[in-house]
């Protein structure tokens, strides 16, 4: 390939696949015969969070980043029709991997990607080449005091404790995820947190998020 030839596999492609009757949206980049990295997003985002990372890695890796059910552009079936637990999301991600014919994968786990990816690795260790963990925990020692309202909700999912947890779905909390600790907030584009909030605000999505929280 000449130095002037374009690398078509560096561009991100936007695709869908059906897993257990749920349409899963995903982003894909890099050569199909390269080592596969499965990027699992966190709350309250989607595969959109990897939009800048994927082109940077696409010259070396085959990258796939799905949106979980209820997130991003994937289907969001009502909780009456789909069980929103991390066990179930892990089953969907496992089905996604199998649907794409992936036989070996490195996991990049962020936040919610942790409890999903850890389940996949425990169930299918032969599938896993490596694990990269970014801001995800696997034990209660990692739960900070800031999540006390969430722990209260686990113990007693009453309307009073739910009201406190609903603040995690509020616009100011979504902006906090992006802006807290930023050395220069003027360099943080509002596009990502605006998209996250628009998807959180879809009718019925609060029930999905509360079930997972």
N, C-alpha and C positions, 0 to 999 in steps of 0.2 A: 504494500500500500504506500503510495507516494505521500510526501509530507503535506501536499495540498488536498488530498482526498478527505472528504468529510467522514466522520465516524458516526454513522447513523445510529449505532447502538448506544451512544452517549445520551441521546435524547430520551426523556421520560415518556413512556407510553401509558395510556389510561385505559384500563380494561375491566371486564366483569366476568365472573364465573359464578355458577349457582352451586351452593353447598347446602345440602339438606333442605332444599326448597327456598333458600334465602339467597338473594342476589348480592354478591360481595363485590364491591368496587375495589380495585387495587391499582397501584402504580408499579411500573416495571421499567428497569433500565439496565444497560450493560449487556455483554455477550451472553447468549443463552447457554453456552458451553463453559462459562466461567464459574468459579466457586460461588455458590448462592448464599446471600445474606438475606434473612427474613427480618424486616424492620417492624417491630410491634409498638404501636403508639401508646400514648398516655391519655389521661383525662385532663382537660375536656376537649382534647384535640382529635386528630385523625391522621391518616397518612400524609395529609398536607404539611405536618410538622417536619417531614423529611424532604420537602421540596428543594431545599438548597443542598442538602447533604448528598442526595442521590447522584446528581451530575458530577460531583467531586470524586465519587468512588466508581463511577460507571466504566472507567477505562480498565479497571482491574477485576470487578466483581459483577455477578448477576444479582440484581437487587429487586426484591419484591416487597411491597408495603401495602397490606390490606387495611381496609376500614372494618372494624367489628360491626356486627348488627347493632343498629341504634346509633351509630357514629358515622360522620362524614357522609359519603354518598351511597353507602350500603343500605339495603332494606332496613326498615325499623319496624318490625312486626310488633303489635301490641303485646304487653306482658301477659295478656290472657291467652295468646297464641304462641308465645316463645318464653322460655324460662331464662331470665337474665341473671345468671350466676357466672362466676369465673370458670366453673367446671364446664358449663355449656359453651362459653366463648372459646375455651380451649379446644373443645370438640370441633367447633366450627373452623378454627385455625388449623387443626390437624386435618380436617377434610379439605381445606383449602390447599394445604401443602400436597396432599395426595392427588387432588384434582389437577394440579400443575405438574405432576410427575416428578416432584423433587425427591431425590433419594438421600441427599446429604445437605446439611444446612448449618450455617452459623447464625445464632440468634442475637439480635440487637434489641434489648428490652428496655423500654422507658416506662416508668410509672406503672400504669395498668398492664403494660406489656410484661411486667415481672410475674404477677400471679398467673398470667396466661402462659407465658413461655416456660416458667418453671414446671407447670403441669405437663406441658408437651414433652419437656426433657425427661421428666420422671417416667412418663408412660412409654416414650420412644427414644431411649438413650442411644440406640444404634443410628438414629437419624441425625444426631447432633455432632457437629465438628468443633464448635466453639460457642461460648456465651459471653456477650458484652452486656454489662448491666449499667444503666444510667438512671440514677434517682429512683430505684425500686427497692422494696424491702421484702423480706421473707420471714420476718419474725416481729413480735410485738415490741421488742426493744427499739425498733426503728420508728415506732409511732410517736411523733412529737406531741408535746402538750397542746399545740395548736389544734390537734385533732380530737381534743376532749369531747366536743359536741358529737363527733362521729362515734366515739366509744359509748357515749350515753345512748345514742340511737340504736347501737347494736344490742345494748342491754334492755332497752325499753323503747320500742318504736311507736311511741305515743305521738299525738299531734303536737305536744309541746316540744319534744326532742326533734321531731321532724322539721318544725319551723326553723330551728337553729341550723339543721343540716341543709335546708333549702338555700341558705345563704351561699353555699358552695356552688350553686347554679346561677348566682346573681352576676350581672355585668361587672360590678366592681371587683368581684373575686376573680373573674376570668382575666380582667386587665392586670390584677395583682400577679397572676402567674407569669406574665410577660414583663412587667415593669419593675417589680420589687427587686432591688439589688442591682438594677441596671446603672452602670456608671454614667450613661448619657441616654435618658429616656427618649430624647428627640431622634435617636438613631434606631429606635424600635418601631417598625412599621405597624400601623394599626390594622392592617389587612387580616393578619392571622387571628387576633383576638376578636375582631368583628365577625369573621366567619365562624369561629368557634361558638360565639354567643348566638348567632343566628340559628345555628343548628341545635343548640341547647333549647332555644325558645320555640322550636316546632311543637305544635299541639301534640300532647301525649308524651313528649320526650322526657318530661320531668319524672314521670312514673318509671321509665326505663332507668334513668340515672339514680333515682332513689333506691331502686332494687339492687343496683350494683354497689352503691355506697353502703 
